[in-house]
Structure formats: structure tokens, C-alpha cells
Amino acid sequence: MNTTASLDAATLLCLGCILLVPVAIAGLALMNAGLGRSRNAAHLLVSSLSVFSVAVAAYFLCGFAFQGAPGGPSYFFVAGYKEWSWISAGRFLFRGVALDGSPRSLTLLFQVFCVGLAAIIPLGAGGGRWRMSASALSAALLAGWTYPLYAHWVWGGGWLAQLGSNFGLGNGFIDAGGSTVIQAVGGFTGLSAAWILGPRRGKYSSGMPAAIPGHDMVMVCFGCLLTIAGWLGLNGAGALIFGGSGGGNGAGIAPGGIVLVALNTILCAAFAALSAIFFTRLRFGKPDASLCINGCIGGLVASSAGCAVLSPLTAAATGLVAGAVVTYSVEFLEVRLRIDDPGGAIPIHGLCGIWGALAVAIFANNTSGQWIAQLAGVATILGFVLPLTFGINWGINRVWPMRVSLEAERQGLDLHELGAGAYPEFITHGDEFTAG
């Protein structure tokens, strides 16, 4: 989308990629439902629809005005005799954006799906005990404030993107497909929710964490395959809009670069799945289905930051590490930190999102300046976004308790909040089944 001659073809290609992103959203929703208990399946799917809708509405009201697009008006502070943009000065309700296929309009459409994707990620960590109304309120604040603020810094021409032009740190913070902007923001919001909600009933009744397997691995695997297809669109659109050097300043790759982006995405996912298969077999004697599938998604997450700048070889290496990260961090979180995350949102989206950003510095551009820029982006996630989202959800919990009652959890959220189960013709087992 850099030359007039290729504008039409690039616009159509970018639009096609953007319209694939909802497939990834559907895939993650199915995975979250399948990895939970059968008596909560419908609740998780309806919650996914609810938080997606609320996130889109909040982004429409004010989110995009705070995030903006490269080159738009913004508020800034001065440091070192340089102007550093910290938030956009756009107009609410998408006013002032010409919806004509221009780069700014494509950015807007892409971001609507991205913020919806970020909003459903935390549901995986809070599954089985998070009230739908509370999760929707959390999604509104995520889409209206937390996501737009960090996305502006990375994708809207904000200070992280300016680290290259203003401070000489490589090309500034690089995250073409949203390893941190979408995935880490969503994953660490899930961590905040899991901390506040506490573990599911019966998870630590005997001291050590009890295994509570997902009820439908076919649904989980099908969701994974859908997610792979949607991720090709996510990384493709992100690379075309933001993926060039200094992408946060509005430079995307040429249309022909989409081949490399798609190849890197698939290689990273495939090698992450193989890594998870190997390490779960090494650890447990047999491959674990849920960890292998989650490892594949972790590879997709890790691929996003550097999908346009990695080589196929380094993309495969990134995937190998991502699979190991998912495999070993799940046990660490459950056993050491006693954090109950049924859908694996924290290791898959949070930790692998961080790894994806670091992989850019290791494999794509190993100059000291780029290293510092990538570390600055990661430090901002851990030192600012995580405390911010924890504080927001803590405040929600004080005003509108997030967790359902123990009786509602025992009964199942399908019946308690929706009035009907996902599988009315089949028996759904209670806690005594898994405990036995």
C-alpha cells in the first residue's frame, strides 16, 4: 500500500485478510468452551458473543478516538527536546474517518476485530466462575481505555513507535500482528481476572491442583484449526498496515510480502505444536491433547510480532520455543503460583506474546537499539498495562462482584445464568465425578 499503482490490489488484499480475523475469534471461543466443563459450555460461548459486542461498542464510542492512526492528531509530552505522542486526539463515534478503503479506514476496520479478539481472551482464564455481566464490564473498559492506550503507543504513532525516529533505537518497537498489542494485553487481563476470581471450586481441595479436563477435545481441535485460518488474516492485515520498518508510523509491507508472512505464521504454529508434543511426551510419557493444541496457538501468538521480518528458519525457531513455554508454564502457574487458568490464556497469549516481541530482537534485528526498543515494549506491558488492568478489574470487583456463588458454580453457569444447558439431552457431571 505504498505506491499509487498497487493501491487497489493492496487494498483488496488487506480487506480480504481483515475479513478472515473473525474466524480466529470463533476458533478461540470454541476452544475456551471445549476446555471448560460441559455445564458451562453455552455460558462461555454466549459470554464470548457478549464481550465481543460490548468491546466493539466501547471502541466505537471512544476507543478509536483514544487510539487513532499514524499521522493523526494526538496529545504529546516533551522529553529530550523531542515530542512524544501518548494518546490520540481523535473524535468519538468514528467521526472524521472517511470509510472509503483508505489506509486509515482499513486500520479502523482491522482494529474493530482486533479489540474484539483481545476482549474474549480473558474469558479462557476466568471460565466457570466469571459472571457474564462482570466480564462484559471488564471488556468495556479494556476496549475503551486499556487496549486503545497501548495500541496508540505501538500502532498509532505513539512513543513506543517513536523510539526509532526520536531516540535512534532501531525501528522503534515492532509488533506487526499484535503479539503484545492484542495477545499480551488480553492474556494479562486474563491473569488479573484469574487472580481476583480465585480458583474453581475443587481445584485445590486436596492441596495439589486437581486435574479438571476439558469436556470436548473435538471442539477444541476444531477451534484450533479455525484459529490457524483466522491468524493468516490477522498477521497478513497487520503486516500490510503496520508491518514495515517503523510500522507504528504507518509503513506497511508491499503486497508481495504477504507470502513470507503466511509462511512464517504456519511454520511458527507447526513447530510450536511439534515442540509441545515432544515436551509433553517427555514429561508425561504420552502427548497431552490440550497442551499440544494450546502449544500450536502459542506459536501463532508468538509469530505475530515478527511475521513480516523473521526468516522461515527463525520463525520455526520461534515456534519451538513457544511450544516449550506453553508446556512448562501451565504447570508452573498451577502448581507454584496456584493460578487456575482453564483455557490457558495466560501462557498462550500473555507469555507467548512477550516471547514473540523478544524474538524480533533476537532473530530479526540484533542491534542494541532494537533490543532496547523491544524490551521497552515488554516492560510497558509488565510494568504499566498489567497493574492498570489489575486495578481496573479490582475496582469492578469491589463495585460489581465478578465471581458467581459457590452454588451457582456447582450447578453450572449454563443453568444459573442462561436457564438452560448446552447439552440438555445428555448428563453433565458434577465435581464428584472429576474428584473420583
C-alpha positions, 0 to 999 in steps of 0.5 A: 500500500505504498505506491499509487499503482498497487493501491487497489490490489493492496487494498483488496488484499488487506480487506480480504485478510481483515475479513478472515480475523473473525474466524480466529475469534470463533476458533478461540471461543470454541476452544475456551468452551471445549476446555471448560466443563460441559455445564458451562459450555453455552455460558462461555460461548454466549459470554464470548458473543457478549464481550465481543459486542460490548468491546466493539461498542466501547471502541466505537464510542471512544476507543478509536478516538483514544487510539487513532492512526499514524499521522493523526492528531494526538496529545504529546509530552516533551522529553529530550527536546523531542515530542512524544505522542501518548494518546490520540486526539481523535473524535468519538463515534468514528467521526472524521474517518472517511470509510472509503478503503483508505489506509486509515479506514482499513486500520479502523476496520482491522482494529474493530476485530482486533479489540474484539479478539483481545476482549474474549481472551480473558474469558479462557482464564476466568471460565466457570466462575466469571459472571457474564455481566462482570466480564462484559464490564471488564471488556468495556473498559479494556476496549475503551481505555486499556487496549486503545492506550497501548495500541496508540503507543505501538500502532498509532504513532505513539512513543513506543513507535517513536523510539526509532525516529526520536531516540535512534533505537532501531525501528522503534518497537515492532509488533506487526500482528499484535503479539503484545498489542492484542495477545499480551494485553488480553492474556494479562487481563486474563491473569488479573481476572484469574487472580481476583476470581480465585480458583474453581471450586475443587481445584485445590481441595486436596492441596495439589491442583486437581486435574479438571479436563476439558469436556470436548477435545473435538471442539477444541481441535476444531477451534484450533484449526479455525484459529490457524485460518483466522491468524493468516488474516490477522498477521497478513492485515497487520503486516500490510498496515503496520508491518514495515520498518517503523510500522507504528508510523504507518509503513506497511509491507508491499503486497508481495510480502504477504507470502513470507508472512503466511509462511512464517505464521504456519511454520511458527504454529507447526513447530510450536505444536511439534515442540509441545508434543515432544515436551509433553511426551517427555514429561508425561510419557504420552502427548497431552491433547490440550497442551499440544493444541494450546502449544500450536496457538502459542506459536501463532501468538508468538509469530505475530510480532515478527511475521513480516521480518523473521526468516522461515528458519527463525520463525520455526525457531520461534515456534519451538520455543513457544511450544516449550513455554506453553508446556512448562508454564501451565504447570508452573502457574498451577502448581507454584503460583496456584493460578487456575487458568482453564483455557490457558490464556495466560501462557498462550497469549500473555507469555507467548506474546512477550516471547514473540516481541523478544524474538524480533530482537533476537532473530530479526534485528540484533542491534542494541537499539532494537533490543532496547526498543523491544524490551521497552515494549515488554516492560510497558506491558509488565510494568504499566498495562498489567497493574492498570488492568489489575486495578481496573478489574479490582475496582469492578470487583469491589463495585460489581462482584465478578465471581458467581456463588459457590452454588451457582458454580456447582450447578453450572453457569449454563443453568444459573445464568442462561436457564438452560444447558448446552447439552440438555439431552445428555448428563453433565457431571458434577465435581464428584465425578472429576474428584473420583 
